[in-house]
Amino acid sequence: MMLDRLGLKHEDANLVADGRRLREAVEDVVARRDRLTRDLGGTSGTEAATQAVLRAVLAA
């Protein structure tokens, strides 16, 4: 994801770590099929999907 790329480009370990946490949160939400948008086979809107990812990031 973008944060990973920016972290590597600018040698910023914090950006790399944040990118990893975000990617893992998205993967977790998709794997649990929690609040998926229609393009991923769910029925949720983007706001609900975003909130699910945010909860996963904060739980990590």
Buried (B, 14 or more C-beta within 10 A) or exposed (E): EEBBEBBEEEEBEEBBEBBBBBEEBBEBBBEEEBBBBEEEEBEBEEEBBBEBBEBBBEEE
